[in-house]
Amino acid sequence: GAVVSQHPSRVICKSGTSVKIECRSLDFQATTMFWYRQFPKQSLMLMATSNEGSKATYEQGVEKDKFLINHASLTLSTLTVTSAHPEDSSFYICSAGPREGLYEQYFGPGTRLTVT
Amino acid sequence: RKEVEQDPGPFNVPEGATVAFNCTYSNSASQSFFWYRQDCRKEPKLLMSVYSSGNEDGRFTAQLNRASQYISLLIRDSKLSDSATYLCVVNIKGTYKYIFGTGTRLKVLA
């Protein structure tokens, strides 16, 4: 149980375009989903917390107009990187939780974004 | 000072060795603690939660010292497949947010 999927797993796009990443909890309903970014040799940095049916809460320094988050249902959250630039190239990982009151988060397999 | 600090390593150990990692956290409102394992270019996977009384799962033992605000992970009889980065993760009371340490790299050598 506690499977989280992410799509796409890898995307290459041109500078200035927008990219949408989907995160789904497959076998449980996630009231909260999280979006992280990880640069090479660094740890995961939380970008935003997404609650179903409400606006996402962004961490300090993360531009909400650039990273659009939509949590339309208890099993789906999307992250759209708008007007992507090469510096947005990173590994984007979502997680979902809690499940049955537990504080454990379950991570998707990640999306590797390369902006050329 | 980072909220969650770990020695980045790498720790290079021979197969069969016992290795221990420590992690310190600064937020006294931290309530839940975890060790995650992350393989290169993959997502983190939950290794174990850390309970106040300490807990063991096979070759892995986790300890929590709230007074000193540190967490430890002990791996006994290291296997080649244990090579990975081990992430110390702290959850802040009243939130579902995770704060990640930078991770400790372990290389188990044949």
Backbone of each chain as ProteinMPNN parsed JSONL, in Angstrom:
{"seq_chain_A": "GAVVSQHPSRVICKSGTSVKIECRSLDFQATTMFWYRQFPKQSLMLMATSNEGSKATYEQGVEKDKFLINHASLTLSTLTVTSAHPEDSSFYICSAGPREGLYEQYFGPGTRLTVT", "coords_chain_A": {"N_chain_A": [[0.816, -1.209, 0.0], [0.198, 2.428, -0.016], [1.13, 3.795, -2.37], [2.56, 6.087, -4.549], [2.342, 7.827, -7.506], [4.03, 9.494, -10.217], [4.01, 11.687, -12.942], [5.258, 13.277, -15.862], [8.108, 11.006, -15.852], [10.412, 11.988, -16.763], [11.315, 14.959, -18.384], [12.055, 17.097, -21.048], [12.328, 20.385, -21.94], [11.895, 23.465, -23.766], [13.298, 26.665, -23.051], [11.115, 29.024, -21.612], [8.754, 27.729, -22.057], [5.915, 25.957, -20.587], [5.532, 23.442, -18.09], [3.777, 20.641, -16.948], [3.408, 18.669, -14.096], [2.242, 15.661, -12.767], [0.94, 14.272, -9.765], [-0.048, 11.431, -8.125], [-1.888, 9.688, -5.644], [-2.213, 6.336, -5.32], [-3.483, 4.27, -3.91], [-4.617, 5.266, -1.671], [-6.283, 7.956, 0.015], [-5.157, 11.173, -0.055], [-5.012, 13.815, 1.99], [-3.229, 15.812, 2.055], [-0.621, 16.939, 0.017], [2.769, 17.194, -0.948], [5.27, 19.189, -2.468], [8.529, 18.903, -3.606], [11.878, 19.976, -4.336], [14.925, 18.974, -5.702], [18.249, 19.62, -6.033], [21.344, 18.637, -7.667], [23.374, 16.677, -5.528], [22.33, 17.809, -3.275], [19.956, 18.167, -0.572], [16.435, 17.368, -0.248], [14.265, 20.046, -0.839], [11.523, 21.591, 0.491], [8.94, 22.86, -1.432], [6.221, 23.576, -1.522], [3.096, 23.132, 0.192], [0.262, 21.274, -0.39], [-3.156, 21.282, -0.114], [-6.13, 19.488, -0.464], [-8.651, 21.014, -2.287], [-8.082, 23.592, -1.451], [-6.021, 26.583, -1.434], [-2.545, 26.32, -2.206], [0.186, 26.264, 0.123], [3.041, 28.098, 0.1], [6.58, 27.788, 0.44], [9.02, 29.984, 1.85], [10.556, 32.096, -0.488], [9.822, 30.694, -2.717], [8.284, 31.129, -5.761], [4.951, 31.682, -6.169], [3.523, 32.298, -8.437], [5.001, 31.288, -10.421], [5.318, 28.606, -9.945], [2.747, 26.773, -10.183], [0.244, 25.26, -8.33], [-2.191, 22.772, -8.126], [-4.619, 21.13, -6.389], [-6.823, 19.119, -6.984], [-8.307, 16.912, -6.256], [-8.615, 14.227, -3.834], [-6.714, 12.489, -4.589], [-5.049, 13.526, -6.48], [-2.596, 15.851, -7.379], [-1.238, 18.658, -9.033], [1.678, 20.154, -10.418], [2.673, 22.977, -12.029], [5.214, 24.258, -13.882], [5.806, 27.338, -14.847], [6.764, 29.258, -17.713], [9.449, 28.183, -17.995], [12.906, 28.162, -17.084], [16.435, 27.559, -17.652], [17.596, 27.398, -15.059], [15.595, 26.276, -13.611], [15.811, 23.644, -13.983], [15.791, 20.543, -12.512], [15.237, 17.981, -10.024], [12.093, 17.047, -9.377], [9.995, 16.187, -6.799], [7.124, 14.647, -5.506], [5.116, 14.151, -2.58], [2.819, 12.279, -0.583], [0.408, 12.347, 2.015], [-1.262, 12.704, 5.192], [-1.68, 9.243, 5.967], [-4.295, 7.566, 7.234], [-4.02, 8.946, 9.614], [-1.335, 8.807, 10.189], [1.961, 10.254, 10.32], [3.708, 9.741, 8.359], [5.167, 10.263, 5.197], [4.734, 9.507, 1.775], [6.598, 8.987, -1.061], [6.579, 10.04, -4.465], [8.04, 8.794, -7.556], [9.498, 10.827, -8.671], [10.285, 13.545, -10.926], [12.355, 14.335, -13.523], [13.377, 17.307, -14.626], [14.542, 19.014, -17.395], [15.57, 21.991, -18.683], [16.145, 23.55, -21.654]], "CA_chain_A": [[0.0, 0.0, 0.0], [0.844, 3.729, 0.015], [1.862, 4.002, -3.611], [2.404, 7.407, -5.146], [2.916, 7.87, -8.853], [4.319, 10.805, -10.75], [4.113, 11.654, -14.402], [6.147, 12.272, -16.442], [9.298, 10.719, -15.059], [11.496, 12.806, -17.306], [10.837, 15.879, -19.409], [12.982, 18.107, -21.558], [11.536, 21.427, -22.595], [12.637, 24.659, -24.146], [13.141, 27.815, -22.177], [9.927, 29.818, -21.886], [7.539, 26.904, -22.107], [5.397, 25.506, -19.286], [5.532, 21.989, -17.913], [2.891, 20.176, -15.879], [3.781, 17.392, -13.478], [1.123, 15.11, -12.0], [1.243, 13.407, -8.628], [-1.263, 10.701, -7.738], [-1.845, 8.627, -4.64], [-2.936, 5.285, -6.039], [-4.269, 3.347, -3.093], [-5.134, 5.918, -0.478], [-6.675, 9.34, -0.207], [-4.176, 12.05, 0.596], [-5.532, 15.159, 2.212], [-2.134, 16.751, 1.85], [0.492, 16.534, -0.83], [3.896, 18.106, -0.835], [6.153, 19.254, -3.63], [9.909, 19.163, -3.251], [12.834, 20.113, -5.424], [16.247, 18.519, -5.253], [19.358, 19.867, -6.95], [22.392, 17.61, -7.505], [24.173, 16.611, -4.302], [21.678, 18.54, -2.201], [18.811, 17.455, -0.029], [15.133, 17.815, -0.733], [13.781, 21.305, -0.284], [10.08, 21.715, 0.346], [8.502, 24.032, -2.189], [4.858, 23.976, -1.159], [2.176, 22.15, 0.758], [-0.969, 21.352, -1.15], [-4.304, 20.651, 0.533], [-7.235, 19.287, -1.387], [-9.726, 21.996, -2.274], [-7.691, 24.922, -0.996], [-4.792, 27.091, -2.058], [-1.304, 25.762, -1.674], [1.029, 27.107, 0.978], [4.38, 28.071, -0.475], [7.698, 28.088, 1.332], [9.665, 31.264, 1.595], [11.464, 32.096, -1.62], [9.244, 29.98, -3.861], [7.331, 32.023, -6.419], [3.693, 30.976, -6.386], [3.043, 32.53, -9.799], [5.835, 30.509, -11.318], [5.056, 27.191, -9.657], [1.311, 26.707, -9.921], [-0.146, 23.977, -7.754], [-3.626, 22.514, -8.085], [-4.918, 19.861, -5.706], [-8.245, 19.073, -7.339], [-9.001, 15.789, -5.617], [-7.84, 13.604, -2.758], [-5.7, 11.59, -5.14], [-4.289, 14.157, -7.56], [-2.089, 17.217, -7.285], [-0.385, 18.971, -10.18], [2.611, 21.271, -10.33], [3.002, 23.52, -13.342], [6.34, 25.188, -13.909], [5.474, 28.256, -15.945], [7.891, 29.984, -18.303], [10.617, 27.525, -17.411], [14.244, 28.599, -17.447], [17.432, 26.523, -17.334], [17.831, 27.267, -13.615], [14.515, 25.457, -13.038], [16.156, 22.236, -14.19], [15.947, 19.934, -11.198], [14.466, 16.767, -9.752], [10.904, 17.449, -8.636], [9.412, 15.005, -6.157], [5.941, 14.904, -4.689], [4.81, 13.142, -1.579], [1.43, 12.319, -0.136], [0.162, 11.936, 3.379], [-1.009, 11.49, 5.933], [-2.547, 8.115, 5.695], [-4.871, 7.016, 8.461], [-3.528, 9.65, 10.791], [0.109, 8.69, 10.369], [2.697, 11.388, 9.794], [4.649, 9.306, 7.328], [4.907, 10.687, 3.836], [5.116, 8.532, 0.758], [7.124, 9.779, -2.151], [6.521, 9.605, -5.851], [9.359, 8.459, -8.118], [10.212, 12.02, -9.104], [10.304, 13.985, -12.328], [13.594, 15.064, -13.822], [13.094, 18.367, -15.598], [15.683, 19.684, -18.012], [15.141, 23.116, -19.507], [17.272, 23.862, -22.548]], "C_chain_A": [[0.841, 1.247, 0.0], [1.727, 3.955, -1.203], [1.518, 5.365, -4.179], [3.07, 7.383, -6.512], [3.127, 9.313, -9.281], [4.49, 10.675, -12.251], [4.331, 13.054, -14.94], [7.349, 12.011, -15.54], [10.472, 11.592, -15.512], [10.915, 13.709, -18.381], [11.939, 16.864, -19.763], [12.148, 19.148, -22.291], [12.426, 22.618, -22.914], [12.335, 25.804, -23.191], [11.916, 28.629, -22.593], [8.641, 29.038, -21.954], [7.126, 26.515, -20.694], [5.329, 23.985, -19.261], [4.631, 21.624, -16.743], [3.331, 18.807, -15.4], [2.606, 16.93, -12.615], [1.619, 14.202, -10.883], [-0.054, 12.745, -8.18], [-0.992, 9.723, -6.608], [-2.764, 7.531, -5.148], [-3.837, 4.434, -5.157], [-4.696, 3.952, -1.76], [-5.484, 7.361, -0.829], [-5.766, 10.242, 0.622], [-4.774, 13.44, 0.762], [-4.468, 16.212, 1.933], [-1.087, 16.145, 0.921], [1.556, 17.615, -0.774], [4.705, 18.071, -2.127], [7.544, 19.69, -3.167], [10.729, 19.351, -4.53], [14.183, 19.675, -4.871], [17.257, 18.796, -6.36], [20.452, 18.846, -6.671], [23.179, 17.782, -6.218], [23.587, 17.453, -3.166], [20.472, 17.749, -1.707], [17.512, 17.998, -0.611], [14.751, 19.123, -0.041], [12.29, 21.399, -0.561], [9.754, 23.001, -0.403], [7.135, 24.514, -1.684], [4.105, 22.792, -0.589], [0.829, 22.357, 0.105], [-2.073, 20.59, -0.42], [-5.478, 20.609, -0.425], [-8.311, 20.362, -1.195], [-9.351, 23.374, -1.77], [-6.379, 25.333, -1.654], [-3.565, 26.473, -1.396], [-0.588, 26.778, -0.801], [2.456, 26.979, 0.491], [5.427, 28.411, 0.579], [8.331, 29.417, 0.908], [10.625, 31.14, 0.423], [10.945, 31.367, -2.834], [8.157, 30.845, -4.47], [6.044, 31.275, -6.759], [3.156, 31.185, -7.799], [3.854, 31.756, -10.822], [5.56, 29.016, -11.158], [3.597, 27.058, -9.212], [0.932, 25.311, -9.445], [-1.658, 23.901, -7.676], [-3.841, 21.15, -7.453], [-6.42, 19.635, -5.829], [-9.005, 17.952, -6.649], [-8.089, 15.185, -4.554], [-6.756, 12.677, -3.276], [-4.832, 12.25, -6.199], [-3.883, 15.58, -7.211], [-1.206, 17.445, -8.505], [0.477, 20.185, -9.873], [2.911, 21.718, -11.748], [4.129, 24.522, -13.187], [6.11, 26.097, -15.112], [6.726, 28.992, -16.412], [9.217, 29.455, -17.75], [11.916, 28.108, -17.945], [15.244, 27.522, -17.071], [17.679, 26.342, -15.838], [16.71, 26.509, -12.895], [14.781, 23.967, -13.217], [16.488, 21.615, -12.841], [15.165, 18.63, -11.155], [13.298, 17.187, -8.87], [10.218, 16.189, -8.098], [8.172, 15.417, -5.362], [5.84, 13.83, -3.612], [3.373, 13.328, -1.137], [1.324, 11.8, 1.287], [-0.81, 12.915, 4.006], [-1.958, 10.379, 5.51], [-2.987, 7.547, 7.031], [-4.244, 7.639, 9.7], [-2.037, 9.541, 11.019], [0.803, 9.901, 9.777], [3.68, 10.994, 8.701], [4.204, 9.815, 5.967], [5.424, 9.63, 2.884], [5.443, 9.286, -0.519], [6.849, 9.16, -3.514], [7.922, 9.379, -6.37], [10.122, 9.656, -8.65], [10.106, 12.288, -10.592], [11.574, 14.785, -12.555], [13.305, 16.04, -14.949], [14.399, 18.973, -16.085], [15.157, 20.769, -18.939], [16.333, 23.56, -20.351], [17.184, 25.298, -23.084]], "O_chain_A": [[2.069, 1.163, 0.014], [2.912, 4.264, -1.084], [0.352, 5.745, -4.277], [4.221, 6.968, -6.649], [2.484, 10.23, -8.77], [5.037, 9.694, -12.756], [3.633, 13.969, -14.504], [7.567, 12.733, -14.568], [11.389, 11.886, -14.744], [10.109, 13.266, -19.199], [12.646, 17.384, -18.901], [11.351, 18.81, -23.166], [13.539, 22.753, -22.407], [11.254, 25.887, -22.608], [11.706, 28.889, -23.777], [7.555, 29.616, -21.914], [7.872, 26.711, -19.735], [5.098, 23.337, -20.282], [4.713, 22.229, -15.674], [3.591, 17.905, -16.196], [2.049, 17.705, -11.838], [2.592, 13.465, -11.043], [-1.039, 13.424, -7.891], [0.015, 9.015, -6.616], [-3.951, 7.763, -5.381], [-4.857, 3.929, -5.625], [-5.087, 3.236, -0.838], [-5.033, 7.902, -1.839], [-5.636, 10.082, 1.835], [-5.01, 14.148, -0.217], [-4.78, 17.359, 1.616], [-0.727, 14.974, 1.045], [1.263, 18.794, -0.578], [4.8, 17.036, -2.788], [7.714, 20.679, -2.455], [10.335, 18.948, -5.625], [14.533, 19.969, -3.728], [17.141, 18.281, -7.472], [20.5, 18.256, -5.592], [23.594, 18.886, -5.866], [24.285, 17.77, -2.203], [20.031, 16.791, -2.343], [17.509, 18.967, -1.371], [14.897, 19.274, 1.172], [11.852, 21.298, -1.707], [10.229, 24.082, -0.054], [6.929, 25.705, -1.452], [4.423, 21.63, -0.845], [0.314, 23.474, 0.051], [-1.938, 19.399, -0.143], [-5.774, 21.589, -1.109], [-8.805, 20.58, -0.089], [-10.214, 24.246, -1.669], [-5.724, 24.542, -2.332], [-3.556, 26.157, -0.206], [-0.74, 27.988, -0.969], [3.019, 25.884, 0.471], [5.19, 29.212, 1.483], [8.186, 29.882, -0.223], [11.412, 30.196, 0.35], [11.573, 31.416, -3.891], [7.219, 31.248, -3.783], [6.061, 30.336, -7.555], [2.414, 30.345, -8.309], [3.428, 31.592, -11.966], [5.571, 28.264, -12.133], [3.268, 27.21, -8.036], [1.261, 24.311, -10.084], [-2.322, 24.833, -7.224], [-3.312, 20.143, -7.923], [-7.185, 19.92, -4.908], [-10.22, 18.04, -6.477], [-6.936, 15.588, -4.404], [-5.969, 12.139, -2.498], [-3.957, 11.594, -6.766], [-4.706, 16.401, -6.806], [-0.511, 16.535, -8.957], [0.066, 21.109, -9.17], [3.354, 20.921, -12.575], [4.013, 25.506, -12.457], [6.211, 25.66, -16.258], [7.618, 29.305, -15.624], [9.99, 30.183, -17.127], [12.009, 28.496, -19.11], [14.937, 26.655, -16.252], [17.948, 25.224, -15.397], [16.847, 26.144, -11.727], [14.063, 23.131, -12.67], [17.357, 22.102, -12.118], [14.519, 18.238, -12.127], [13.499, 17.634, -7.741], [9.908, 15.26, -8.844], [8.185, 16.414, -4.64], [6.412, 12.746, -3.733], [2.79, 14.4, -1.298], [2.074, 10.913, 1.697], [-1.151, 13.905, 3.36], [-2.919, 10.601, 4.774], [-2.174, 7.109, 7.845], [-3.973, 6.963, 10.692], [-1.521, 10.133, 11.966], [0.294, 10.513, 8.838], [4.405, 11.842, 8.181], [3.019, 9.797, 5.634], [6.417, 8.952, 3.151], [4.663, 10.114, -0.991], [6.881, 7.943, -3.691], [8.896, 9.731, -5.704], [11.28, 9.52, -9.044], [9.872, 11.388, -11.398], [11.835, 15.778, -11.875], [13.025, 15.643, -16.08], [15.246, 19.389, -15.295], [14.394, 20.495, -19.865], [17.392, 23.902, -19.823], [18.049, 25.726, -23.848]]}, "seq_chain_B": "RKEVEQDPGPFNVPEGATVAFNCTYSNSASQSFFWYRQDCRKEPKLLMSVYSSGNEDGRFTAQLNRASQYISLLIRDSKLSDSATYLCVVNIKGTYKYIFGTGTRLKVLA", "coords_chain_B": {"N_chain_B": [[22.457, 28.168, 11.266], [21.564, 24.897, 10.288], [18.32, 23.38, 10.315], [18.144, 20.635, 10.526], [20.806, 18.56, 10.889], [23.369, 16.681, 9.388], [26.222, 14.561, 9.05], [27.772, 14.661, 6.011], [29.341, 12.629, 4.963], [31.391, 10.804, 2.554], [30.755, 7.641, 4.163], [32.803, 5.043, 4.087], [32.714, 1.675, 4.238], [33.628, -1.729, 5.001], [32.057, -4.73, 3.811], [29.889, -6.311, 6.104], [30.55, -4.79, 8.242], [29.753, -2.675, 11.081], [27.965, 0.292, 11.185], [27.36, 3.66, 12.15], [25.146, 6.414, 12.12], [24.643, 9.819, 12.927], [22.317, 12.416, 13.726], [21.347, 15.724, 14.188], [18.877, 17.931, 15.497], [17.292, 21.14, 15.559], [14.889, 22.314, 16.214], [12.766, 22.485, 18.84], [10.152, 21.835, 18.77], [9.863, 19.63, 17.287], [8.334, 16.583, 16.458], [7.989, 14.058, 15.303], [10.026, 11.541, 13.883], [12.171, 10.314, 11.362], [13.974, 7.945, 9.39], [15.027, 7.972, 6.13], [15.858, 6.374, 3.082], [17.775, 7.067, 0.257], [18.426, 6.271, -2.994], [20.716, 6.806, -5.712], [19.529, 9.266, -7.851], [16.914, 8.594, -7.411], [13.684, 8.442, -5.702], [13.178, 9.27, -2.19], [12.898, 6.621, 0.167], [10.996, 5.307, 2.79], [12.739, 4.183, 5.536], [12.683, 3.657, 8.314], [10.572, 4.627, 11.032], [11.284, 6.62, 13.929], [11.186, 5.945, 17.274], [10.546, 7.065, 20.632], [11.424, 5.244, 22.504], [13.308, 3.906, 21.195], [13.937, 1.751, 18.437], [13.98, -1.27, 16.513], [14.698, -2.851, 13.444], [15.278, -5.59, 11.99], [18.483, -5.531, 10.78], [18.784, -2.921, 11.362], [18.845, -0.244, 13.659], [17.264, 2.296, 15.413], [17.596, 5.261, 17.316], [16.426, 7.721, 19.613], [17.126, 10.76, 21.136], [15.714, 12.963, 22.974], [16.369, 14.958, 24.797], [18.936, 15.763, 24.117], [18.503, 16.281, 21.563], [19.021, 14.614, 19.293], [19.235, 12.052, 16.791], [19.824, 8.691, 15.959], [21.138, 6.2, 13.728], [21.807, 2.865, 13.39], [23.536, 0.48, 11.589], [23.919, -2.863, 11.236], [26.116, -5.55, 10.253], [26.73, -4.804, 7.507], [25.595, -4.658, 4.132], [26.345, -4.841, 0.62], [24.23, -3.795, -0.751], [23.279, -1.901, 0.947], [24.421, 0.473, 0.356], [23.895, 3.807, -0.128], [22.22, 6.987, 0.224], [21.437, 8.248, 3.355], [18.777, 9.743, 4.818], [17.93, 11.966, 7.32], [14.96, 12.829, 8.856], [12.653, 15.175, 10.031], [9.605, 15.876, 11.618], [7.504, 18.608, 12.23], [5.719, 19.549, 15.092], [2.214, 19.826, 14.949], [2.063, 20.27, 12.29], [2.231, 18.847, 8.99], [4.589, 18.945, 7.8], [7.791, 18.034, 6.543], [11.163, 18.218, 7.511], [14.191, 17.977, 6.005], [17.374, 16.482, 6.494], [20.661, 16.927, 5.072], [21.589, 14.513, 4.34], [23.466, 11.452, 4.616], [26.048, 9.872, 3.051], [26.562, 6.497, 2.339], [28.903, 4.027, 1.583], [29.267, 0.742, 0.953], [31.799, -1.528, 0.837], [33.119, -4.19, -1.12]], "CA_chain_B": [[22.477, 26.738, 11.589], [20.488, 24.178, 9.639], [17.367, 22.786, 11.26], [18.48, 19.22, 10.678], [22.19, 18.454, 10.436], [23.963, 15.35, 9.272], [27.545, 14.474, 8.452], [27.497, 14.203, 4.644], [30.15, 11.473, 4.611], [30.86, 9.447, 2.609], [31.249, 6.612, 5.048], [33.197, 3.858, 3.307], [32.896, 0.587, 5.199], [33.651, -3.052, 4.358], [30.904, -5.605, 4.052], [29.869, -6.942, 7.417], [30.864, -3.825, 9.301], [28.67, -1.933, 11.724], [28.162, 1.727, 10.966], [26.343, 4.469, 12.829], [24.982, 7.801, 11.684], [23.931, 10.696, 13.851], [21.595, 13.544, 13.143], [20.879, 16.628, 15.232], [17.833, 18.846, 15.057], [17.329, 22.33, 16.398], [13.551, 22.777, 16.581], [12.271, 21.717, 19.983], [8.772, 21.426, 18.478], [9.9, 18.43, 16.442], [7.595, 15.546, 17.17], [8.129, 12.746, 14.674], [11.359, 11.439, 13.315], [12.242, 9.211, 10.409], [15.125, 7.737, 8.518], [14.702, 7.59, 4.769], [16.99, 5.971, 2.257], [17.631, 7.54, -1.117], [19.407, 5.805, -3.958], [21.075, 7.847, -6.672], [18.543, 9.657, -8.853], [15.616, 7.998, -7.089], [12.99, 9.119, -4.621], [13.443, 8.703, -0.859], [12.006, 5.552, 0.629], [10.987, 5.215, 4.251], [13.479, 3.067, 6.125], [12.01, 3.397, 9.574], [10.251, 5.714, 11.945], [12.11, 6.565, 15.134], [10.348, 6.105, 18.444], [11.262, 7.534, 21.817], [12.02, 4.122, 23.23], [14.235, 3.224, 20.298], [13.318, 0.638, 17.749], [14.878, -2.089, 15.709], [14.069, -3.558, 12.326], [16.329, -6.41, 11.408], [19.858, -5.057, 11.021], [18.734, -1.478, 11.584], [18.371, 0.21, 14.969], [17.16, 3.753, 15.501], [17.483, 5.792, 18.671], [16.07, 9.132, 19.712], [17.466, 11.41, 22.405], [15.023, 14.266, 22.908], [17.055, 15.943, 25.64], [20.082, 16.264, 23.363], [17.986, 16.564, 20.222], [19.673, 13.897, 18.206], [18.707, 10.772, 16.346], [20.902, 7.877, 15.401], [20.804, 4.997, 12.969], [22.887, 1.882, 13.437], [23.376, -0.604, 10.628], [24.821, -3.982, 11.54], [26.361, -6.513, 9.17], [26.461, -4.042, 6.282], [25.553, -5.337, 2.833], [26.626, -3.966, -0.528], [22.974, -3.148, -1.126], [22.989, -0.796, 1.87], [25.032, 1.693, -0.18], [22.837, 4.771, -0.449], [22.242, 8.168, 1.093], [20.463, 8.101, 4.429], [18.231, 11.057, 5.139], [17.274, 12.161, 8.603], [13.788, 13.658, 8.581], [11.963, 15.612, 11.241], [8.284, 16.467, 11.408], [7.251, 19.623, 13.244], [4.431, 19.382, 15.765], [1.113, 20.644, 14.46], [2.114, 20.348, 10.827], [2.635, 17.612, 8.332], [5.808, 19.252, 7.063], [9.037, 17.335, 6.809], [12.412, 18.935, 7.323], [15.194, 16.983, 5.647], [18.802, 16.714, 6.585], [21.316, 16.86, 3.771], [21.871, 13.122, 4.015], [24.788, 10.869, 4.835], [26.314, 8.841, 2.027], [27.216, 5.265, 2.786], [29.376, 3.098, 0.563], [29.712, -0.529, 1.509], [32.791, -2.033, -0.106], [33.299, -5.651, -1.12]], "C_chain_B": [[21.295, 26.05, 10.919], [19.592, 23.533, 10.68], [17.672, 21.325, 11.543], [19.87, 19.03, 10.082], [22.675, 17.016, 10.448], [25.365, 15.491, 8.72], [27.352, 13.934, 7.035], [28.264, 12.956, 4.233], [31.01, 11.779, 3.395], [31.516, 8.584, 3.683], [31.536, 5.397, 4.154], [33.502, 2.739, 4.284], [32.939, -0.74, 4.457], [32.366, -3.801, 4.657], [31.016, -6.241, 5.424], [30.129, -5.992, 8.563], [29.584, -3.254, 9.909], [28.969, -0.449, 11.566], [27.026, 2.492, 11.626], [26.345, 5.884, 12.283], [24.252, 8.575, 12.763], [23.296, 11.848, 13.102], [21.162, 14.428, 14.307], [19.82, 17.561, 14.657], [17.738, 19.988, 16.056], [15.951, 22.767, 16.894], [12.98, 21.895, 17.687], [10.828, 21.282, 19.8], [8.724, 20.209, 17.557], [9.207, 17.299, 17.179], [7.755, 14.151, 16.584], [9.437, 12.726, 13.902], [11.441, 10.189, 12.446], [13.645, 9.119, 9.829], [14.588, 7.27, 7.166], [15.995, 7.202, 4.071], [16.729, 6.492, 0.85], [18.78, 6.993, -1.954], [19.597, 6.892, -5.022], [19.967, 8.052, -7.711], [17.189, 8.968, -8.656], [14.951, 8.789, -5.975], [13.372, 8.515, -3.271], [12.428, 7.62, -0.53], [12.129, 5.432, 2.142], [11.731, 3.97, 4.707], [12.839, 2.669, 7.453], [11.657, 4.7, 10.285], [11.113, 5.547, 13.193], [11.232, 6.867, 16.333], [11.184, 6.442, 19.67], [12.001, 6.42, 22.539], [13.09, 3.425, 22.417], [13.539, 2.06, 19.638], [14.288, -0.017, 16.781], [14.082, -2.759, 14.604], [15.161, -4.333, 11.62], [17.704, -5.881, 11.778], [19.907, -3.572, 11.384], [18.153, -1.14, 12.961], [18.377, 1.724, 14.994], [16.981, 4.165, 16.946], [17.152, 7.275, 18.597], [16.453, 9.636, 21.093], [16.884, 12.815, 22.359], [15.772, 15.333, 23.69], [18.213, 16.586, 24.874], [19.725, 16.586, 21.924], [18.838, 15.913, 19.135], [19.033, 12.537, 17.999], [19.874, 9.98, 15.776], [20.329, 6.702, 14.631], [22.02, 4.095, 12.984], [22.571, 0.783, 12.425], [24.403, -1.676, 10.961], [24.99, -4.852, 10.308], [26.058, -5.881, 7.803], [26.53, -4.913, 5.033], [25.897, -4.33, 1.74], [25.388, -3.157, -0.898], [22.566, -2.031, -0.159], [23.582, 0.524, 1.369], [23.943, 2.618, -0.69], [23.097, 6.03, 0.363], [21.122, 8.033, 2.095], [20.054, 9.488, 4.92], [17.537, 11.039, 6.495], [16.139, 13.159, 8.382], [13.045, 13.941, 9.875], [10.628, 16.222, 10.857], [8.002, 17.417, 12.565], [5.827, 19.475, 13.784], [3.391, 20.334, 15.205], [1.089, 20.827, 12.962], [2.392, 18.964, 10.276], [3.936, 17.801, 7.566], [6.985, 18.399, 7.521], [10.192, 18.3, 6.615], [13.492, 17.877, 7.105], [16.589, 17.434, 6.022], [19.4, 16.567, 5.194], [21.689, 15.434, 3.379], [23.299, 12.723, 4.307], [24.982, 9.761, 3.812], [27.066, 7.672, 2.634], [27.64, 4.456, 1.572], [29.886, 1.849, 1.26], [30.573, -1.199, 0.448], [32.957, -3.538, 0.019], [34.672, -6.033, -0.607]], "O_chain_B": [[20.169, 26.544, 10.967], [20.032, 23.186, 11.776], [17.482, 20.842, 12.659], [20.085, 19.307, 8.902], [22.427, 16.252, 11.381], [25.659, 16.443, 7.997], [26.812, 12.84, 6.875], [27.891, 12.291, 3.267], [31.349, 12.946, 3.201], [32.674, 8.783, 4.051], [30.632, 4.814, 3.554], [34.443, 2.839, 5.072], [32.343, -0.864, 3.387], [31.682, -3.525, 5.643], [32.094, -6.655, 5.851], [29.948, -6.35, 9.727], [28.499, -3.34, 9.335], [30.094, -0.002, 11.788], [25.883, 2.035, 11.657], [27.394, 6.471, 12.02], [23.356, 8.052, 13.426], [23.697, 12.197, 11.991], [20.66, 13.922, 15.311], [19.865, 17.93, 13.483], [18.056, 19.834, 17.235], [15.848, 23.502, 17.877], [12.742, 20.704, 17.485], [10.321, 20.463, 20.567], [7.65, 19.812, 17.104], [9.449, 17.074, 18.364], [7.664, 13.162, 17.312], [9.887, 13.732, 13.353], [10.857, 9.152, 12.759], [14.391, 10.097, 9.792], [13.812, 6.319, 7.072], [17.081, 7.653, 4.436], [15.623, 6.378, 0.321], [19.952, 7.225, -1.657], [18.752, 7.769, -5.199], [19.533, 7.103, -8.363], [16.424, 8.786, -9.604], [15.553, 9.683, -5.379], [13.836, 7.377, -3.21], [11.257, 7.702, -0.903], [13.228, 5.454, 2.696], [11.398, 2.85, 4.318], [12.503, 1.507, 7.681], [12.341, 5.716, 10.157], [11.61, 4.456, 13.472], [10.605, 7.924, 16.4], [12.376, 6.139, 19.732], [13.07, 6.634, 23.111], [13.711, 2.469, 22.882], [12.644, 1.451, 20.224], [15.254, 0.582, 16.31], [12.941, -3.178, 14.803], [15.872, -3.804, 10.766], [18.046, -5.794, 12.958], [20.977, -3.041, 11.682], [17.121, -1.673, 13.369], [19.371, 2.359, 14.642], [16.291, 3.491, 17.71], [17.537, 7.979, 17.664], [16.138, 9.004, 22.101], [17.474, 13.733, 21.789], [15.803, 16.493, 23.281], [18.442, 17.792, 24.969], [20.547, 17.1, 21.166], [19.303, 16.565, 18.201], [18.395, 11.966, 18.884], [20.795, 10.544, 15.186], [19.196, 6.274, 14.853], [23.125, 4.511, 12.634], [21.471, 0.231, 12.413], [25.607, -1.421, 10.964], [24.125, -4.891, 9.433], [25.224, -6.381, 7.048], [27.396, -5.778, 4.898], [25.755, -3.121, 1.923], [25.48, -1.998, -1.302], [21.612, -1.3, -0.423], [23.271, 1.583, 1.913], [23.167, 2.257, -1.575], [24.081, 6.118, 1.098], [19.984, 7.736, 1.73], [20.878, 10.284, 5.37], [16.674, 10.204, 6.765], [16.344, 14.216, 7.785], [12.841, 13.052, 10.702], [10.531, 16.986, 9.897], [8.229, 17.083, 13.728], [4.871, 19.302, 13.029], [3.665, 21.519, 15.011], [0.188, 21.472, 12.424], [2.74, 18.038, 11.009], [4.342, 16.94, 6.785], [7.147, 18.092, 8.702], [10.202, 19.098, 5.678], [13.676, 16.987, 7.936], [16.942, 18.605, 5.888], [18.727, 16.137, 4.258], [22.059, 15.173, 2.234], [24.218, 13.54, 4.254], [24.179, 8.832, 3.722], [28.061, 7.838, 3.339], [26.853, 4.225, 0.655], [30.822, 1.903, 2.057], [30.14, -1.411, -0.685], [32.939, -4.09, 1.12], [34.997, -7.219, -0.538]]}, "name": "protein", "num_of_chains": 2, "seq": "GAVVSQHPSRVICKSGTSVKIECRSLDFQATTMFWYRQFPKQSLMLMATSNEGSKATYEQGVEKDKFLINHASLTLSTLTVTSAHPEDSSFYICSAGPREGLYEQYFGPGTRLTVTRKEVEQDPGPFNVPEGATVAFNCTYSNSASQSFFWYRQDCRKEPKLLMSVYSSGNEDGRFTAQLNRASQYISLLIRDSKLSDSATYLCVVNIKGTYKYIFGTGTRLKVLA"}
